[in-house]
Amino acid sequence: MGATDGNGNLFLDPNTYVACHSFDVASYAAGSTCAAVERTLDGERLFALVRPPA
């Protein structure tokens, strides 16, 4: 796996870490994007600004 920083964060590589809330944040990002797609299919014009998780 990777090294920890003593605060509960796990570094997967020098630029990517996972914290205790990373899964929740990624789930919110995916859910909001799915909601935007559904609303777009209903005729609304939307833009989802979502960064990659971690």
C-alpha distances in whole Angstrom, upper triangle without the diagonal:
4,7,10,13,15,16,14,12,8,8,6,9,12,14,12,11,11,14,16,18,16,17,20,21,20,22,25,24,24,27,29,29,30,33,34,34,37,39,39,40,43,44,43,41,38,35,31,30,26,23,20,17,15
4,7,10,12,14,12,10,6,5,5,7,9,11,10,9,10,12,15,17,16,17,20,20,20,22,25,24,25,28,30,29,31,34,34,35,37,39,40,41,44,45,43,41,38,35,31,29,25,22,19,17,14
4,7,9,11,10,8,6,5,7,8,9,12,11,9,11,12,15,18,16,18,21,21,21,24,26,26,27,30,31,31,33,35,36,37,39,41,41,43,46,47,44,43,39,36,33,30,27,24,21,18,15
4,6,7,6,6,5,6,9,11,11,13,11,9,9,10,12,15,15,17,20,20,20,23,25,25,26,29,30,31,32,34,35,37,39,40,41,43,45,46,44,42,38,35,32,29,26,23,21,18,14
4,6,7,6,7,8,11,12,11,13,12,9,11,10,13,15,15,18,20,20,21,24,25,25,27,29,30,31,33,35,36,37,40,41,41,44,45,46,44,42,38,35,32,29,26,23,21,19,15
4,6,7,9,11,14,16,15,17,15,12,13,11,13,16,17,19,21,21,23,25,26,27,29,31,32,33,35,36,37,39,41,42,43,45,47,48,45,44,40,37,34,31,28,26,24,21,18
4,6,9,11,15,16,16,16,15,11,11,9,10,13,14,17,18,18,20,22,23,24,26,28,29,30,32,33,34,36,38,39,40,43,44,45,42,41,37,35,31,29,26,23,22,19,16
4,6,10,13,15,16,16,14,10,9,7,7,11,12,14,16,16,18,20,21,22,24,26,27,28,30,31,33,34,36,37,39,41,42,43,41,40,36,34,30,28,24,22,21,17,14
4,6,10,12,12,12,10,6,6,5,7,10,10,13,15,14,16,18,20,20,22,24,25,26,28,30,31,32,34,35,36,38,40,41,39,37,34,31,27,25,22,19,17,14,11
4,6,9,10,11,8,5,5,7,9,12,11,13,16,16,16,19,20,20,22,24,26,26,28,30,31,32,34,36,37,38,40,42,39,38,34,31,28,26,22,19,17,14,10
4,5,7,8,6,4,6,9,12,14,12,15,18,17,17,20,22,21,22,25,26,26,28,31,31,32,35,36,36,38,41,41,39,38,34,31,27,25,21,18,16,13,10
4,7,8,6,6,7,11,14,15,13,14,18,17,16,19,21,20,21,24,25,25,27,30,30,31,33,35,35,37,39,40,38,37,33,30,26,24,21,17,14,12,9
4,6,5,7,10,13,17,18,15,17,21,19,18,22,24,22,23,26,27,27,29,31,31,32,35,36,36,38,41,41,39,37,34,30,27,25,21,18,15,14,11
4,6,8,12,14,18,19,17,19,22,20,20,24,25,23,25,28,28,28,31,33,33,34,36,38,37,40,42,42,40,38,34,31,28,25,22,18,16,15,12
4,7,10,13,17,17,15,18,20,18,17,21,22,20,22,25,25,25,27,30,29,30,33,34,34,36,39,39,36,34,31,27,24,21,18,15,13,12,9
4,7,10,14,14,11,14,16,15,14,18,19,17,19,22,23,22,25,27,27,28,31,32,32,34,36,37,35,33,29,26,22,20,17,13,11,9,6
4,7,10,11,9,12,14,13,13,16,18,17,19,22,22,23,25,27,27,29,31,32,33,35,37,38,35,34,30,27,23,21,18,14,12,10,6
4,7,8,6,9,11,11,11,14,16,15,17,19,21,21,23,25,26,27,29,31,31,33,35,36,34,33,29,26,23,21,17,15,12,9,6
4,5,5,8,10,10,11,14,15,16,18,19,21,22,24,25,26,28,30,31,32,34,36,37,35,33,30,27,23,21,18,16,14,11,8
4,6,8,9,10,12,13,14,16,18,19,20,22,23,25,26,28,29,31,32,34,35,37,35,34,30,28,24,23,19,18,16,13,11
4,6,5,6,9,10,11,12,14,15,17,19,20,21,23,25,26,27,29,31,32,33,31,30,27,25,21,20,16,15,14,11,10
4,5,5,6,9,10,11,12,14,15,17,18,20,21,23,25,26,27,29,31,32,30,29,25,23,19,17,14,12,11,7,6
4,5,5,6,9,10,11,12,14,15,16,18,20,21,23,24,26,27,29,31,29,28,25,23,19,18,15,14,12,8,9
4,5,5,6,9,10,10,12,14,15,16,18,20,21,22,24,26,27,29,27,26,23,21,18,17,14,14,13,10,11
4,5,5,6,9,10,11,12,14,15,17,19,20,21,23,25,26,27,25,24,20,19,15,14,11,10,10,7,9
4,5,5,6,8,10,11,12,14,15,17,19,20,21,23,25,26,24,23,20,18,14,13,10,9,8,5,8
4,5,5,6,8,10,10,12,14,15,16,18,20,21,23,25,23,23,19,18,14,15,11,12,11,9,12
4,6,5,6,8,10,10,12,14,15,16,18,20,21,23,20,20,17,16,12,12,10,11,12,10,13
4,5,5,6,9,10,11,13,14,15,17,19,20,21,19,18,15,13,9,9,6,8,9,8,11
4,6,5,6,9,10,11,13,14,15,17,19,20,19,18,15,14,10,11,8,10,10,10,13
4,5,5,6,9,10,11,12,14,15,17,19,17,17,14,14,11,13,11,13,13,13,16
4,5,5,6,9,10,10,12,14,15,17,14,14,11,11,8,10,9,12,13,13,17
4,5,5,6,9,10,10,12,14,15,14,13,10,9,6,9,8,11,12,13,17
4,5,5,6,9,10,11,13,15,14,14,12,12,10,12,11,14,15,15,19
4,5,5,6,9,10,11,13,11,12,10,11,10,13,13,16,17,18,21
4,5,5,6,9,10,11,9,9,6,8,7,10,11,15,17,18,21
4,5,5,6,9,10,9,10,8,9,9,13,13,16,17,19,23
4,5,5,6,9,9,11,10,12,12,16,16,19,20,22,25
4,5,5,7,6,8,8,11,11,15,16,20,22,23,27
4,5,5,5,6,6,9,11,15,16,20,21,23,27
4,5,7,9,10,13,14,18,19,22,23,25,29
4,6,9,11,14,16,19,21,24,26,27,31
4,7,9,13,15,19,21,24,26,28,32
4,6,10,12,16,18,22,24,26,30
4,7,10,13,16,20,22,24,28
4,7,10,13,16,19,21,24
4,6,9,13,16,18,21
4,6,9,12,14,18
4,7,10,12,15
4,7,9,12
4,6,9
4,7
4
